[in-house]
Amino acid sequence: MKKILMMLAILIAVGPAAAASAQLARPSGGTPVPDVVKGQIGKLASPDPAVRQLAMDTLAALHAEAWPAIDTLLGFFGKPEQELAARTIVAIGEPAVDPLLGKLKDANVDMRIWAAGMLSRIGDPRAKDPLLAALADPNARMAHAAAEALAGMADKGLLGKLSSLLKDPAIQVRWAALDALAASRQADDLASLGAAAKDPSLAVRMMAALAASNAGAPAVEMLAPMVKDEDPRVRLCAVVALGHVRDSKSVDPLIAALDDKEPDVCQAAASALTSLTGQNFKNAADAQQWWKEVKGQLPAPAAKPAPAAKPATAGPAVRA
């Protein structure tokens, strides 16, 4: 109800003609700025935060017609209204893409991260290649933000490009590409992931395990050898991924991990096995014995109870 009242207030403030014009395409160069937009841009400089917030809400309601406000809204970076400004820019949509692409090259890493997030929310295809390039950003936080932004765009066409980056000579790029694949919950190219599982970089191997968990049962063949990796952090990631796969083929490597010399790996394996089997094993020998007794078959998941039947009713009473 509060949102409805706010929108009505905005429509009253901007007038019916301006509200209708908000649905027009972005004006070409030289077109005068609509008075309503000009007025709201002025209010963004108000010392009163309530006035600034209402101005942003009004500009968001105008969508693409509010494009002249983009530069002013970007000026709220680092200020209390930064997130509200971001929501307004995202609501403006397509006209904001070019200015935001420019911000991906800003000297301030936090500005680059902010811009990547907004580009992801807008979802314009022009952002794909610049965000892919941003995976090579020298700042790991920005590379991660670019990976999250690409994952947020949920474009299956990006998977091939991300997989190709797993062969990039730069460790940072390989890691960030895997980060994006893990965040997208899609990892169909197991051949590329398998190569990443043997990468000389510890960080890449760890991320490869987490990304592979999205591929389901076919990933077990790749993950099982990783349970014996020389580094306990890779083994831990592989165990967690096997538990996530939730397939009977995961049980044997998880049982083997119960004997790992690192307590964290053992604990993760025990937790994954409990989730898969419903059993609490004291050690690997007990687990192997139980697995042999059930002939390598996981118990069927418990059936959900049927909803209770609604009591019969005679319907509403009828007055004579």
N, C-alpha and C positions, 0 to 999 in steps of 0.2 A: 504494500500500500504506500509506503514511504517513497519508493522509487516511482510509482505512478504519479504521486503528487509532485515529485520533483520534475518529471518530464512535462507535466501540465504547466508547471511554473515556467519551464524553459520555453515551451511553445508560446505562452502568453508573452514572455519577455521578448522573443525574437519576432513574433508576428507570423501570421499564416503565410505570407508571401516568402519570407526568408526561410521558413521551415520547408516549404516546397522546393525552394532553390537548392536546399542542402542535398537534394538527390541528383543534381546535375553533375556532369563530369567536371574535372578540374579546368578552370578557365585558361585560355591560352595567354601567352605573354602580353602584357599591356592592358589586360582586363582590369578594371578598377576593383579594389577590394570591397566586398559588400559591407555596408555600414554596420550591420550587426556583428560581423567578424571584427571589424576595426574597433568597435566598442568593447568587445570582450577582450581583445588583446590589450587594450588600455587598462581594463580591470585586473589583468594579471599582475600589474605593478602596484596594486592596492596594498597598503600596509595591513589590511584586515584579511586574515587567512580565510574567513568564511566567504568573503567576496571573491578571492582568488579561486576557491574551490568551486563556487557556483559558475564562475567564468569558464573553468575547465569542463565542467559538466555540460555547459551550453555548447562549447566548441565541439565536444565529443558528439553531441546530438546532431550537429551540423555535418558530421562526417567529412567527406572530401572537400566540401565547400569551405572548410576551416583551414585549408592548406596554408594561407599566409601566416598562421600562428605557429607553424612548426619551429622556426628558429627561436622564437620566444620561449616555447615549451621546452626546447632542448636546453635552454638557459637555466632550467630548474634542476639540472644535474647537481647532485651533492647537497640539495636543499630538502627541507622536510617534505615538500610536495612532490619529490622525485617520482614516486610510484604513481601518484595520481596523474602527473604529467605524462608518464609512460602510457598509462591506460588511454589518455586522450589522444596521444600520437597514434597508438594502435587503432583507435576508433577512426581517426582520419584516414588511415589505410594507405592505399597505393601512392598518393602524393608524397608520403613520408619516406618511401623506400630509398630514393636517391640521396637525400640528406643523411639517412642512417648509414648507407653504404660508405659515405664519406667518413663517418665517425668510426668505422672499423679500422681506420688508419690513424686515429687520434693518438697523440703522444701519451695520453693518460689511459692506463690499462682499464681502469674502472669505467671510463666512458666507452671503451671498446666493448667491454662486457655488457654494459647497459644497452648499447646499440644492437648487439647480437641477440639479446633476449627479445627486444622489440621486433626485430626482423623475423624471428622465429614465429612470434605471435601473429604477425601480419600474414606470413606464409606466401609471400610473393616469390615466384620462381627466379626472379632476377637475383635473389639473395643466395642461391645455392652455391654458385662457383666462388663468390667472395668468401662465404663461410667455409667452404672446403679449403680455400687458400689460408684462412685464418687458423686452421689446424696446425699450421707450421709457425704460428706466432711464438716468438722466443719466450713469452711469459706463459708458464704452465696453466695459470688460472684462466687466461684468455683462450688457450687451446681447449681447455675443458669446457668453457662457456660456448665455444663454437661447436664442439661435439654435442653438447646438450641442445643447442639451437637447431642443429641439423636433425637430431632425433625428434625434436618437437615438431618438425615440419611433416613427419610421418609420410615421407615420399619414398616409395619402394624403388623408384628410379635412382635414388642415391646409393643404394646398397652396392651396386657394381662399382661405382666410383670409390666408395669407402674401401671395398675389398682390394681394389687396385693399389690403394695407398699403403696396404700392408707390406708392400715390397719397396716402399720408399727408403732411400739410404739413411734418412734422418730418423733417429730413435723417437724423437718427439712426435713426428708425424705418424709413425706406425702406432704409437701408444694412443694418440688422440683419435685416430681412425677406429681403433678397437673400442675406445671409450664411447664413441658415437654408436657403434654397432651394439654395444652392451646396453646403452641407454634406450635405443630404439626397440629393444626386445626382438630384434630380427637378426638372424645370423645363418643364412642359407649356404654360404660358400665355405663349407667345411675344409676344402682343400687349402684355401688361403689361411684359414684359422689353424689348420694343422701345422703349416709352416711357421706361423707365429708362435705356436706352442713350443717350438724348438729355437726360438729367437735367442741370440746371445744376451739380450737385455732382460734383466729380471723383471722390470716394470711391464715390458711387452708380454712376457710369458704369463704374468699374473692377470693382466687384462684379457689375454686370449682365453684363459679359463673361464672368466666371468662372462665373456661374450658368447662362448660356446654353449653355456647353459641354456641359451634361448633356442638352440637348435633341436632340443628334445633328445629322444633316444639315440638317434644317429651320432650324437656327440660323445657318447660313452666311450667309443673306441679311441677317440682322441684324448679324452680326459683321463682314462685309466692309467696310461704311462706317466702322466703328470703327477700322480699320487706318489711317484718315486723320484720326483725331481730333486736335485741336489740342495735346493733352497727350501727351507720349511715354509716360507711365505707363499711360494708357488704351490706347494703341496696343500696348504690350507685352502687356497683359492680353488684348487681342483676338487677337494673334498666338498666344499660348500656348493660348487657347481653340480657335482654328482647328486647331492641331496636335492637340489632344485630340479634336476631332470626327472626324478621320481619314476625310474624304470627298473625292472628286475635286474637288468644287466649292471646296474650301479652297485648292487649289493656286494659282489666279490671284492672290487677294489676298495669299497668302504670298510669291509671286514679287515682287509690287509692294513688299512690305515689305523686300525685300533692298536696296532703294535708299533706305531710311529714313536720315535724317541722324543718328539716334541709334544708336551702336554696339550697345547692348543689344538694341534692336529688331531690327536686322539679324542679330545672332547668334541670337536666338530664332527668327527666320524661317528661317534656314539650318538650324538644328537640327530644326525641325518638318518642313521639306522633305526632309531626309535620312531622317527617320523614315518619312515617307509614301512616298517614291520610291526610297530606297536609293541616291540620287545625292548627290555632294558638288559643289555648284555654286560656281563662283568669283564669279559676279555674276548679276544679273537677266537679262542678255542671254543668257547660256549656259543659264539655266534655261528661258527662254521658247523658245529654239531646241529644247531637248530635249523640252519639253512639246508643241511643234508636231509634232515627229517621231513621237512616240508617240500623236499624235492625241487628246490629252486623256484618255488611259486610264492609270490607275494600274496598276502591275504586280500580278499576282495574288500573294497571300501564299504564301510557300514552304510546300509540303505537308510535314506532319510525317512523318518516316520511320516506316514500319510496324514494329511491335515484332518483335523477332527471334523466330523460331519456337522453341518449346521442344524440345529433343532428345527423341526417343522413348525410353522406358524400358521395361524388361521387368517392372517392378514388383518388390516385395520378394521376396527369395529365400525359397524354401520348403524347410524342412528335412524330410528323410525321417523 
